[in-house]
Amino acid sequence: EQEYDDEGNLVICRLSAKRKVTIQNFRGANLVSIREYYYDGGAERPTTKGISLNEEQWSTLRKNIPAIEKAVKDMQDRDM
Amino acid sequence: EQEYDDEGNLVICRLSAKRKVTIQNFRGANLVSIREYYYDGGAERPTTKGISLNEEQWSTLRKNIPAIEKAVKDMQDRDM
């Protein structure tokens, strides 16, 4: 049921054809990776365009989601 | 009250000393940027280590937060 990518990381979702969110286990730590990939032959390989967040960084991002939502909405309102 | 960085983007939060979440306006579109910065003299400049999500990608990420949380928790439980 769970999908793993060509790097062996758990795929949470795709954000676009080339971008996806995965969970990586790096030296015992879980990282939430938001990254762009490219195709190398048949395999999907990570690019440097992306960021892997440790649990503390992910937790900080998560807590700030209302602030992000508000900022995006404020900008949309201003653009109208 | 709102903080803007050296690139003129709205700072939502810092994830670490070098990483932050900002809202960029790029050609009329709002991007949620999660990125690492470096210091160039006194100014903070973006590195390629990071990703800027358009509103659709951000929306997809946001909807998948419960799945990310579950995956991180499952891995923590497995590690214990």
Backbone of each chain as nested JSON, in Angstrom:
{
  "chains": [
    {"id": "A", "residues": [
      {"number": 1, "name": "GLU", "atoms": {"N": [0.843, -1.208, 0.0], "CA": [0.0, 0.0, 0.0], "C": [0.882, 1.264, 0.0]}},
      {"number": 2, "name": "GLN", "atoms": {"N": [1.976, 1.216, 0.756], "CA": [2.87, 2.374, 0.806], "C": [3.806, 2.367, -0.391]}},
      {"number": 3, "name": "GLU", "atoms": {"N": [4.068, 3.568, -0.918], "CA": [4.934, 3.688, -2.09], "C": [6.331, 4.141, -1.661]}},
      {"number": 4, "name": "TYR", "atoms": {"N": [7.34, 3.457, -2.153], "CA": [8.72, 3.874, -1.919], "C": [9.332, 4.286, -3.249]}},
      {"number": 5, "name": "ASP", "atoms": {"N": [10.19, 5.304, -3.212], "CA": [10.783, 5.772, -4.463], "C": [12.084, 5.041, -4.776]}},
      {"number": 6, "name": "ASP", "atoms": {"N": [12.757, 5.457, -5.843], "CA": [13.968, 4.778, -6.293], "C": [15.133, 4.92, -5.315]}},
      {"number": 7, "name": "GLU", "atoms": {"N": [14.997, 5.855, -4.363], "CA": [16.013, 6.024, -3.321], "C": [15.661, 5.225, -2.057]}},
      {"number": 8, "name": "GLY", "atoms": {"N": [14.5, 4.567, -2.078], "CA": [14.078, 3.795, -0.909], "C": [13.357, 4.615, 0.149]}},
      {"number": 9, "name": "ASN", "atoms": {"N": [12.958, 5.828, -0.206], "CA": [12.253, 6.679, 0.755], "C": [10.742, 6.595, 0.563]}},
      {"number": 10, "name": "LEU", "atoms": {"N": [10.028, 6.715, 1.672], "CA": [8.572, 6.65, 1.636], "C": [7.995, 7.888, 0.95]}},
      {"number": 11, "name": "VAL", "atoms": {"N": [7.185, 7.677, -0.061], "CA": [6.568, 8.795, -0.781], "C": [5.249, 9.166, -0.105]}},
      {"number": 12, "name": "ILE", "atoms": {"N": [5.149, 10.412, 0.329], "CA": [3.909, 10.895, 0.937], "C": [2.959, 11.386, -0.153]}},
      {"number": 13, "name": "CYS", "atoms": {"N": [3.458, 12.24, -1.013], "CA": [2.617, 12.755, -2.096], "C": [3.492, 13.396, -3.163]}},
      {"number": 14, "name": "ARG", "atoms": {"N": [2.901, 13.604, -4.301], "CA": [3.541, 14.379, -5.369], "C": [2.932, 15.77, -5.389]}},
      {"number": 15, "name": "LEU", "atoms": {"N": [3.804, 16.765, -5.523], "CA": [3.339, 18.152, -5.584], "C": [3.195, 18.605, -7.03]}},
      {"number": 16, "name": "SER", "atoms": {"N": [3.922, 17.937, -7.914], "CA": [3.859, 18.193, -9.353], "C": [4.497, 16.982, -10.019]}},
      {"number": 17, "name": "ALA", "atoms": {"N": [4.643, 17.015, -11.337], "CA": [5.234, 15.864, -12.038], "C": [6.636, 15.552, -11.51]}},
      {"number": 18, "name": "LYS", "atoms": {"N": [7.38, 16.611, -11.136], "CA": [8.767, 16.398, -10.74], "C": [9.027, 16.573, -9.245]}},
      {"number": 19, "name": "ARG", "atoms": {"N": [8.045, 17.089, -8.51], "CA": [8.271, 17.38, -7.1], "C": [7.496, 16.43, -6.202]}},
      {"number": 20, "name": "LYS", "atoms": {"N": [8.128, 15.995, -5.143], "CA": [7.395, 15.149, -4.206], "C": [7.875, 15.349, -2.775]}},
      {"number": 21, "name": "VAL", "atoms": {"N": [7.02, 14.906, -1.865], "CA": [7.328, 14.924, -0.446], "C": [7.616, 13.488, -0.028]}},
      {"number": 22, "name": "THR", "atoms": {"N": [8.757, 13.276, 0.582], "CA": [9.112, 11.933, 1.038], "C": [9.592, 11.995, 2.49]}},
      {"number": 23, "name": "ILE", "atoms": {"N": [9.599, 10.83, 3.115], "CA": [10.208, 10.697, 4.44], "C": [11.487, 9.902, 4.27]}},
      {"number": 24, "name": "GLN", "atoms": {"N": [12.6, 10.522, 4.65], "CA": [13.903, 9.854, 4.561], "C": [14.372, 9.487, 5.954]}},
      {"number": 25, "name": "ASN", "atoms": {"N": [15.039, 8.367, 6.046], "CA": [15.708, 8.062, 7.292], "C": [17.192, 8.217, 7.062]}},
      {"number": 26, "name": "PHE", "atoms": {"N": [17.77, 9.232, 7.695], "CA": [19.186, 9.541, 7.492], "C": [19.914, 9.389, 8.817]}},
      {"number": 27, "name": "ARG", "atoms": {"N": [20.777, 8.381, 8.917], "CA": [21.528, 8.105, 10.15], "C": [20.621, 8.08, 11.379]}},
      {"number": 28, "name": "GLY", "atoms": {"N": [19.485, 7.409, 11.229], "CA": [18.592, 7.227, 12.36], "C": [17.614, 8.358, 12.595]}},
      {"number": 29, "name": "ALA", "atoms": {"N": [17.767, 9.459, 11.851], "CA": [16.849, 10.588, 12.022], "C": [15.856, 10.625, 10.861]}},
      {"number": 30, "name": "ASN", "atoms": {"N": [14.617, 10.961, 11.161], "CA": [13.62, 11.114, 10.11], "C": [13.662, 12.523, 9.539]}},
      {"number": 31, "name": "LEU", "atoms": {"N": [13.693, 12.607, 8.24], "CA": [13.688, 13.904, 7.573], "C": [12.48, 13.991, 6.651]}},
      {"number": 32, "name": "VAL", "atoms": {"N": [11.817, 15.129, 6.694], "CA": [10.734, 15.392, 5.744], "C": [11.356, 16.137, 4.565]}},
      {"number": 33, "name": "SER", "atoms": {"N": [11.367, 15.493, 3.425], "CA": [12.041, 16.04, 2.256], "C": [11.032, 16.54, 1.229]}},
      {"number": 34, "name": "ILE", "atoms": {"N": [11.208, 17.794, 0.815], "CA": [10.357, 18.409, -0.216], "C": [11.305, 18.745, -1.348]}},
      {"number": 35, "name": "ARG", "atoms": {"N": [11.202, 18.03, -2.453], "CA": [12.307, 18.073, -3.412], "C": [11.859, 17.837, -4.845]}},
      {"number": 36, "name": "GLU", "atoms": {"N": [12.693, 18.363, -5.754], "CA": [12.488, 18.147, -7.183], "C": [13.392, 17.004, -7.645]}},
      {"number": 37, "name": "TYR", "atoms": {"N": [12.886, 16.198, -8.585], "CA": [13.615, 15.031, -9.091], "C": [13.781, 15.138, -10.605]}},
      {"number": 38, "name": "TYR", "atoms": {"N": [14.698, 14.372, -11.121], "CA": [14.826, 14.286, -12.578], "C": [14.916, 12.815, -12.941]}},
      {"number": 39, "name": "TYR", "atoms": {"N": [14.678, 12.505, -14.216], "CA": [14.759, 11.123, -14.647], "C": [16.124, 10.832, -15.231]}},
      {"number": 40, "name": "ASP", "atoms": {"N": [16.762, 9.8, -14.689], "CA": [18.059, 9.342, -15.165], "C": [17.819, 7.939, -15.714]}},
      {"number": 41, "name": "GLY", "atoms": {"N": [17.625, 7.843, -17.032], "CA": [17.188, 6.569, -17.591], "C": [15.805, 6.29, -17.043]}},
      {"number": 42, "name": "GLY", "atoms": {"N": [15.611, 5.173, -16.404], "CA": [14.3, 4.852, -15.855], "C": [14.124, 5.31, -14.417]}},
      {"number": 43, "name": "ALA", "atoms": {"N": [15.212, 5.714, -13.767], "CA": [15.145, 5.989, -12.325], "C": [14.957, 7.476, -12.032]}},
      {"number": 44, "name": "GLU", "atoms": {"N": [14.27, 7.734, -10.96], "CA": [14.017, 9.106, -10.529], "C": [15.088, 9.464, -9.495]}},
      {"number": 45, "name": "ARG", "atoms": {"N": [15.821, 10.52, -9.76], "CA": [16.934, 10.915, -8.888], "C": [16.718, 12.312, -8.325]}},
      {"number": 46, "name": "PRO", "atoms": {"N": [17.147, 12.536, -7.07], "CA": [16.934, 13.851, -6.455], "C": [17.842, 14.925, -7.049]}},
      {"number": 47, "name": "THR", "atoms": {"N": [17.332, 16.148, -7.134], "CA": [18.155, 17.298, -7.492], "C": [18.494, 18.054, -6.203]}},
      {"number": 48, "name": "THR", "atoms": {"N": [19.329, 19.08, -6.336], "CA": [19.648, 19.907, -5.16], "C": [18.512, 20.886, -4.858]}},
      {"number": 49, "name": "LYS", "atoms": {"N": [17.561, 20.988, -5.802], "CA": [16.42, 21.884, -5.612], "C": [15.452, 21.233, -4.633]}},
      {"number": 50, "name": "GLY", "atoms": {"N": [15.587, 21.58, -3.392], "CA": [14.735, 20.973, -2.381], "C": [15.354, 21.142, -1.021]}},
      {"number": 51, "name": "ILE", "atoms": {"N": [14.628, 20.69, -0.015], "CA": [15.136, 20.822, 1.345], "C": [14.636, 19.646, 2.174]}},
      {"number": 52, "name": "SER", "atoms": {"N": [15.5, 19.166, 3.055], "CA": [15.136, 18.07, 3.945], "C": [15.121, 18.601, 5.365]}},
      {"number": 53, "name": "LEU", "atoms": {"N": [13.962, 18.542, 5.99], "CA": [13.783, 19.132, 7.315], "C": [13.87, 18.068, 8.395]}},
      {"number": 54, "name": "ASN", "atoms": {"N": [14.624, 18.352, 9.45], "CA": [14.619, 17.424, 10.582], "C": [13.322, 17.62, 11.37]}},
      {"number": 55, "name": "GLU", "atoms": {"N": [13.127, 16.779, 12.385], "CA": [11.82, 16.79, 13.051], "C": [11.532, 18.116, 13.734]}},
      {"number": 56, "name": "GLU", "atoms": {"N": [12.563, 18.745, 14.279], "CA": [12.358, 20.038, 14.937], "C": [11.963, 21.107, 13.91]}},
      {"number": 57, "name": "GLN", "atoms": {"N": [12.655, 21.104, 12.774], "CA": [12.342, 22.085, 11.722], "C": [10.943, 21.838, 11.147]}},
      {"number": 58, "name": "TRP", "atoms": {"N": [10.618, 20.558, 10.942], "CA": [9.287, 20.214, 10.444], "C": [8.218, 20.681, 11.434]}},
      {"number": 59, "name": "SER", "atoms": {"N": [8.469, 20.455, 12.723], "CA": [7.526, 20.86, 13.76], "C": [7.315, 22.379, 13.757]}},
      {"number": 60, "name": "THR", "atoms": {"N": [8.402, 23.121, 13.57], "CA": [8.294, 24.583, 13.503], "C": [7.477, 25.012, 12.282]}},
      {"number": 61, "name": "LEU", "atoms": {"N": [7.746, 24.373, 11.151], "CA": [6.977, 24.683, 9.939], "C": [5.493, 24.416, 10.16]}},
      {"number": 62, "name": "ARG", "atoms": {"N": [5.209, 23.269, 10.749], "CA": [3.816, 22.862, 10.963], "C": [3.085, 23.884, 11.842]}},
      {"number": 63, "name": "LYS", "atoms": {"N": [3.741, 24.335, 12.892], "CA": [3.123, 25.306, 13.804], "C": [2.869, 26.64, 13.113]}},
      {"number": 64, "name": "ASN", "atoms": {"N": [3.63, 26.92, 12.065], "CA": [3.499, 28.198, 11.382], "C": [2.56, 28.164, 10.178]}},
      {"number": 65, "name": "ILE", "atoms": {"N": [1.892, 27.044, 9.986], "CA": [0.99, 26.935, 8.84], "C": [-0.123, 27.987, 8.865]}},
      {"number": 66, "name": "PRO", "atoms": {"N": [-0.75, 28.254, 10.026], "CA": [-1.76, 29.327, 10.028], "C": [-1.172, 30.677, 9.583]}},
      {"number": 67, "name": "ALA", "atoms": {"N": [0.046, 30.976, 9.992], "CA": [0.687, 32.242, 9.598], "C": [0.957, 32.265, 8.092]}},
      {"number": 68, "name": "ILE", "atoms": {"N": [1.359, 31.125, 7.529], "CA": [1.59, 31.039, 6.084], "C": [0.268, 31.245, 5.337]}},
      {"number": 69, "name": "GLU", "atoms": {"N": [-0.761, 30.55, 5.806], "CA": [-2.083, 30.658, 5.169], "C": [-2.578, 32.104, 5.177]}},
      {"number": 70, "name": "LYS", "atoms": {"N": [-2.381, 32.754, 6.322], "CA": [-2.835, 34.136, 6.472], "C": [-2.08, 35.058, 5.505]}},
      {"number": 71, "name": "ALA", "atoms": {"N": [-0.768, 34.864, 5.419], "CA": [0.06, 35.71, 4.554], "C": [-0.322, 35.532, 3.087]}},
      {"number": 72, "name": "VAL", "atoms": {"N": [-0.554, 34.29, 2.677], "CA": [-0.95, 34.025, 1.284], "C": [-2.304, 34.674, 1.011]}},
      {"number": 73, "name": "LYS", "atoms": {"N": [-3.23, 34.534, 1.953], "CA": [-4.561, 35.104, 1.772], "C": [-4.496, 36.645, 1.715]}},
      {"number": 74, "name": "ASP", "atoms": {"N": [-3.719, 37.238, 2.621], "CA": [-3.571, 38.702, 2.626], "C": [-3.05, 39.196, 1.284]}},
      {"number": 75, "name": "MET", "atoms": {"N": [-2.079, 38.456, 0.714], "CA": [-1.508, 38.871, -0.566], "C": [-2.516, 38.716, -1.69]}},
      {"number": 76, "name": "GLN", "atoms": {"N": [-3.312, 37.654, -1.632], "CA": [-4.357, 37.458, -2.645], "C": [-5.363, 38.602, -2.592]}},
      {"number": 77, "name": "ASP", "atoms": {"N": [-5.747, 38.98, -1.361], "CA": [-6.724, 40.066, -1.192], "C": [-6.162, 41.37, -1.752]}},
      {"number": 78, "name": "ARG", "atoms": {"N": [-4.856, 41.59, -1.519], "CA": [-4.224, 42.827, -1.968], "C": [-4.14, 42.875, -3.497]}},
      {"number": 79, "name": "ASP", "atoms": {"N": [-3.978, 41.676, -4.106], "CA": [-3.83, 41.612, -5.567], "C": [-5.144, 41.866, -6.3]}},
      {"number": 80, "name": "MET", "atoms": {"N": [-6.262, 41.711, -5.596], "CA": [-7.552, 41.805, -6.286], "C": [-7.956, 43.25, -6.583]}}
    ]},
    {"id": "B", "residues": [
      {"number": 1, "name": "GLU", "atoms": {"N": [5.455, 45.613, 12.163], "CA": [5.217, 44.328, 12.847], "C": [5.701, 43.157, 11.981]}},
      {"number": 2, "name": "GLN", "atoms": {"N": [5.459, 43.256, 10.67], "CA": [5.9, 42.182, 9.782], "C": [7.368, 42.354, 9.429]}},
      {"number": 3, "name": "GLU", "atoms": {"N": [8.058, 41.21, 9.347], "CA": [9.484, 41.244, 9.037], "C": [9.725, 40.891, 7.571]}},
      {"number": 4, "name": "TYR", "atoms": {"N": [10.53, 41.71, 6.907], "CA": [10.912, 41.419, 5.53], "C": [12.41, 41.154, 5.486]}},
      {"number": 5, "name": "ASP", "atoms": {"N": [12.83, 40.225, 4.651], "CA": [14.256, 39.894, 4.595], "C": [14.994, 40.769, 3.593]}},
      {"number": 6, "name": "ASP", "atoms": {"N": [16.288, 40.491, 3.408], "CA": [17.124, 41.317, 2.54], "C": [16.731, 41.213, 1.06]}},
      {"number": 7, "name": "GLU", "atoms": {"N": [15.899, 40.222, 0.724], "CA": [15.391, 40.097, -0.646], "C": [14.017, 40.762, -0.795]}},
      {"number": 8, "name": "GLY", "atoms": {"N": [13.498, 41.297, 0.312], "CA": [12.192, 41.952, 0.259], "C": [11.012, 41.008, 0.421]}},
      {"number": 9, "name": "ASN", "atoms": {"N": [11.299, 39.778, 0.85], "CA": [10.225, 38.795, 1.03], "C": [9.761, 38.752, 2.486]}},
      {"number": 10, "name": "LEU", "atoms": {"N": [8.484, 38.482, 2.675], "CA": [7.903, 38.411, 4.011], "C": [8.408, 37.164, 4.744]}},
      {"number": 11, "name": "VAL", "atoms": {"N": [8.985, 37.37, 5.909], "CA": [9.49, 36.24, 6.7], "C": [8.369, 35.708, 7.584]}},
      {"number": 12, "name": "ILE", "atoms": {"N": [8.059, 34.435, 7.425], "CA": [7.044, 33.79, 8.267], "C": [7.691, 33.281, 9.544]}},
      {"number": 13, "name": "CYS", "atoms": {"N": [8.767, 32.534, 9.404], "CA": [9.451, 32.005, 10.583], "C": [10.838, 31.518, 10.193]}},
      {"number": 14, "name": "ARG", "atoms": {"N": [11.662, 31.346, 11.191], "CA": [12.964, 30.701, 11.007], "C": [12.859, 29.26, 11.475]}},
      {"number": 15, "name": "LEU", "atoms": {"N": [13.433, 28.363, 10.682], "CA": [13.427, 26.944, 11.048], "C": [14.724, 26.574, 11.75]}},
      {"number": 16, "name": "SER", "atoms": {"N": [15.759, 27.361, 11.506], "CA": [17.066, 27.184, 12.145], "C": [17.808, 28.498, 11.919]}},
      {"number": 17, "name": "ALA", "atoms": {"N": [19.065, 28.562, 12.336], "CA": [19.836, 29.801, 12.164], "C": [19.902, 30.213, 10.692]}},
      {"number": 18, "name": "LYS", "atoms": {"N": [19.984, 29.22, 9.792], "CA": [20.169, 29.541, 8.378], "C": [18.937, 29.304, 7.507]}},
      {"number": 19, "name": "ARG", "atoms": {"N": [17.919, 28.645, 8.073], "CA": [16.756, 28.281, 7.259], "C": [15.539, 29.106, 7.638]}},
      {"number": 20, "name": "LYS", "atoms": {"N": [14.799, 29.519, 6.646], "CA": [13.567, 30.23, 6.969], "C": [12.488, 29.986, 5.932]}},
      {"number": 21, "name": "VAL", "atoms": {"N": [11.262, 30.29, 6.358], "CA": [10.097, 30.207, 5.483], "C": [9.697, 31.634, 5.139]}},
      {"number": 22, "name": "THR", "atoms": {"N": [9.589, 31.917, 3.873], "CA": [9.191, 33.256, 3.431], "C": [8.075, 33.158, 2.388]}},
      {"number": 23, "name": "ILE", "atoms": {"N": [7.397, 34.276, 2.2], "CA": [6.433, 34.371, 1.106], "C": [7.036, 35.302, 0.065]}},
      {"number": 24, "name": "GLN", "atoms": {"N": [7.215, 34.775, -1.14], "CA": [7.766, 35.565, -2.239], "C": [6.66, 35.898, -3.224]}},
      {"number": 25, "name": "ASN", "atoms": {"N": [6.736, 37.05, -3.81], "CA": [5.847, 37.343, -4.916], "C": [6.696, 37.347, -6.174]}},
      {"number": 26, "name": "PHE", "atoms": {"N": [6.452, 36.366, -7.028], "CA": [7.247, 36.208, -8.23], "C": [6.333, 36.347, -9.448]}},
      {"number": 27, "name": "ARG", "atoms": {"N": [6.496, 37.439, -10.196], "CA": [5.662, 37.713, -11.37], "C": [4.176, 37.566, -11.059]}},
      {"number": 28, "name": "GLY", "atoms": {"N": [3.775, 38.128, -9.932], "CA": [2.357, 38.142, -9.588], "C": [1.849, 36.912, -8.866]}},
      {"number": 29, "name": "ALA", "atoms": {"N": [2.701, 35.882, -8.767], "CA": [2.277, 34.662, -8.071], "C": [2.922, 34.605, -6.691]}},
      {"number": 30, "name": "ASN", "atoms": {"N": [2.188, 34.128, -5.715], "CA": [2.74, 33.944, -4.375], "C": [3.407, 32.58, -4.264]}},
      {"number": 31, "name": "LEU", "atoms": {"N": [4.605, 32.583, -3.754], "CA": [5.335, 31.334, -3.556], "C": [5.679, 31.184, -2.077]}},
      {"number": 32, "name": "VAL", "atoms": {"N": [5.485, 29.995, -1.561], "CA": [5.92, 29.687, -0.203], "C": [7.31, 29.077, -0.326]}},
      {"number": 33, "name": "SER", "atoms": {"N": [8.298, 29.793, 0.187], "CA": [9.685, 29.381, 0.021], "C": [10.259, 28.843, 1.333]}},
      {"number": 34, "name": "ILE", "atoms": {"N": [10.821, 27.655, 1.273], "CA": [11.462, 27.021, 2.428], "C": [12.911, 26.839, 2.015]}},
      {"number": 35, "name": "ARG", "atoms": {"N": [13.804, 27.622, 2.61], "CA": [15.129, 27.745, 2.004], "C": [16.229, 28.035, 3.019]}},
      {"number": 36, "name": "GLU", "atoms": {"N": [17.444, 27.648, 2.619], "CA": [18.631, 27.931, 3.415], "C": [19.307, 29.186, 2.857]}},
      {"number": 37, "name": "TYR", "atoms": {"N": [19.874, 29.999, 3.755], "CA": [20.517, 31.266, 3.384], "C": [21.971, 31.268, 3.858]}},
      {"number": 38, "name": "TYR", "atoms": {"N": [22.745, 32.16, 3.284], "CA": [24.114, 32.362, 3.776], "C": [24.328, 33.859, 3.936]}},
      {"number": 39, "name": "TYR", "atoms": {"N": [25.338, 34.204, 4.7], "CA": [25.634, 35.616, 4.891], "C": [26.693, 36.085, 3.92]}},
      {"number": 40, "name": "ASP", "atoms": {"N": [26.363, 37.141, 3.181], "CA": [27.287, 37.751, 2.229], "C": [27.544, 39.161, 2.76]}},
      {"number": 41, "name": "GLY", "atoms": {"N": [28.653, 39.308, 3.489], "CA": [28.854, 40.576, 4.189], "C": [27.769, 40.676, 5.243]}},
      {"number": 42, "name": "GLY", "atoms": {"N": [27.004, 41.735, 5.226], "CA": [25.94, 41.878, 6.212], "C": [24.604, 41.315, 5.731]}},
      {"number": 43, "name": "ALA", "atoms": {"N": [24.506, 40.986, 4.453], "CA": [23.2, 40.605, 3.898], "C": [22.997, 39.097, 3.862]}},
      {"number": 44, "name": "GLU", "atoms": {"N": [21.774, 38.705, 4.03], "CA": [21.423, 37.295, 3.981], "C": [20.96, 36.973, 2.568]}},
      {"number": 45, "name": "ARG", "atoms": {"N": [21.613, 35.996, 1.935], "CA": [21.298, 35.672, 0.544], "C": [20.827, 34.226, 0.415]}},
      {"number": 46, "name": "PRO", "atoms": {"N": [19.903, 33.965, -0.513], "CA": [19.383, 32.596, -0.658], "C": [20.39, 31.651, -1.304]}},
      {"number": 47, "name": "THR", "atoms": {"N": [20.392, 30.398, -0.88], "CA": [21.17, 29.356, -1.546], "C": [20.209, 28.56, -2.444]}},
      {"number": 48, "name": "THR", "atoms": {"N": [20.763, 27.624, -3.195], "CA": [19.908, 26.758, -4.031], "C": [19.267, 25.661, -3.188]}},
      {"number": 49, "name": "LYS", "atoms": {"N": [19.741, 25.532, -1.939], "CA": [19.187, 24.513, -1.039], "C": [17.84, 24.997, -0.525]}},
      {"number": 50, "name": "GLY", "atoms": {"N": [16.802, 24.595, -1.186], "CA": [15.483, 25.042, -0.793], "C": [14.514, 24.847, -1.931]}},
      {"number": 51, "name": "ILE", "atoms": {"N": [13.268, 25.149, -1.671], "CA": [12.246, 24.975, -2.705], "C": [11.18, 26.049, -2.528]}},
      {"number": 52, "name": "SER", "atoms": {"N": [10.688, 26.559, -3.636], "CA": [9.63, 27.566, -3.61], "C": [8.384, 26.948, -4.227]}},
      {"number": 53, "name": "LEU", "atoms": {"N": [7.334, 26.855, -3.43], "CA": [6.114, 26.165, -3.857], "C": [5.069, 27.17, -4.312]}},
      {"number": 54, "name": "ASN", "atoms": {"N": [4.461, 26.888, -5.465], "CA": [3.343, 27.739, -5.875], "C": [2.114, 27.382, -5.033]}},
      {"number": 55, "name": "GLU", "atoms": {"N": [1.038, 28.127, -5.226], "CA": [-0.101, 27.948, -4.323], "C": [-0.714, 26.554, -4.422]}},
      {"number": 56, "name": "GLU", "atoms": {"N": [-0.743, 26.009, -5.619], "CA": [-1.301, 24.663, -5.791], "C": [-0.429, 23.621, -5.079]}},
      {"number": 57, "name": "GLN", "atoms": {"N": [0.892, 23.769, -5.22], "CA": [1.808, 22.823, -4.571], "C": [1.735, 22.964, -3.048]}},
      {"number": 58, "name": "TRP", "atoms": {"N": [1.662, 24.216, -2.594], "CA": [1.543, 24.448, -1.158], "C": [0.243, 23.832, -0.625]}},
      {"number": 59, "name": "SER", "atoms": {"N": [-0.831, 24.0, -1.373], "CA": [-2.127, 23.457, -0.975], "C": [-2.063, 21.922, -0.875]}},
      {"number": 60, "name": "THR", "atoms": {"N": [-1.375, 21.304, -1.838], "CA": [-1.223, 19.84, -1.809], "C": [-0.414, 19.413, -0.584]}},
      {"number": 61, "name": "LEU", "atoms": {"N": [0.664, 20.148, -0.307], "CA": [1.485, 19.841, 0.869], "C": [0.64, 19.945, 2.141]}},
      {"number": 62, "name": "ARG", "atoms": {"N": [-0.11, 21.023, 2.239], "CA": [-0.91, 21.276, 3.432], "C": [-1.917, 20.141, 3.668]}},
      {"number": 63, "name": "LYS", "atoms": {"N": [-2.562, 19.695, 2.59], "CA": [-3.545, 18.598, 2.713], "C": [-2.898, 17.3, 3.155]}},
      {"number": 64, "name": "ASN", "atoms": {"N": [-1.616, 17.161, 2.884], "CA": [-0.923, 15.915, 3.205], "C": [-0.221, 15.939, 4.561]}},
      {"number": 65, "name": "ILE", "atoms": {"N": [-0.428, 17.006, 5.33], "CA": [0.232, 17.086, 6.628], "C": [-0.146, 15.922, 7.561]}},
      {"number": 66, "name": "PRO", "atoms": {"N": [-1.432, 15.53, 7.625], "CA": [-1.739, 14.37, 8.476], "C": [-0.962, 13.11, 8.04]}},
      {"number": 67, "name": "ALA", "atoms": {"N": [-0.81, 12.916, 6.746], "CA": [-0.067, 11.742, 6.25], "C": [1.417, 11.838, 6.626]}},
      {"number": 68, "name": "ILE", "atoms": {"N": [1.973, 13.049, 6.57], "CA": [3.377, 13.239, 6.959], "C": [3.534, 12.952, 8.457]}},
      {"number": 69, "name": "GLU", "atoms": {"N": [2.625, 13.517, 9.244], "CA": [2.674, 13.321, 10.705], "C": [2.599, 11.836, 11.054]}},
      {"number": 70, "name": "LYS", "atoms": {"N": [1.7, 11.139, 10.365], "CA": [1.522, 9.71, 10.632], "C": [2.794, 8.932, 10.283]}},
      {"number": 71, "name": "ALA", "atoms": {"N": [3.379, 9.257, 9.14], "CA": [4.583, 8.548, 8.696], "C": [5.741, 8.776, 9.67]}},
      {"number": 72, "name": "VAL", "atoms": {"N": [5.897, 10.032, 10.131], "CA": [6.973, 10.333, 11.084], "C": [6.728, 9.573, 12.387]}},
      {"number": 73, "name": "LYS", "atoms": {"N": [5.482, 9.566, 12.843], "CA": [5.161, 8.876, 14.094], "C": [5.384, 7.359, 13.968]}},
      {"number": 74, "name": "ASP", "atoms": {"N": [4.94, 6.781, 12.847], "CA": [5.132, 5.352, 12.621], "C": [6.617, 4.996, 12.668]}},
      {"number": 75, "name": "MET", "atoms": {"N": [7.451, 5.859, 12.079], "CA": [8.889, 5.585, 12.063], "C": [9.479, 5.702, 13.46]}},
      {"number": 76, "name": "GLN", "atoms": {"N": [8.991, 6.685, 14.213], "CA": [9.469, 6.835, 15.595], "C": [9.115, 5.599, 16.412]}},
      {"number": 77, "name": "ASP", "atoms": {"N": [7.88, 5.102, 16.241], "CA": [7.432, 3.926, 16.985], "C": [8.294, 2.716, 16.623]}},
      {"number": 78, "name": "ARG", "atoms": {"N": [8.638, 2.627, 15.329], "CA": [9.424, 1.488, 14.858], "C": [10.858, 1.538, 15.42]}},
      {"number": 79, "name": "ASP", "atoms": {"N": [11.358, 2.769, 15.613], "CA": [12.734, 2.935, 16.089], "C": [12.877, 2.603, 17.571]}},
      {"number": 80, "name": "MET", "atoms": {"N": [11.746, 2.618, 18.301], "CA": [11.848, 2.442, 19.76], "C": [12.072, 0.975, 20.148]}}
    ]}
  ]
}
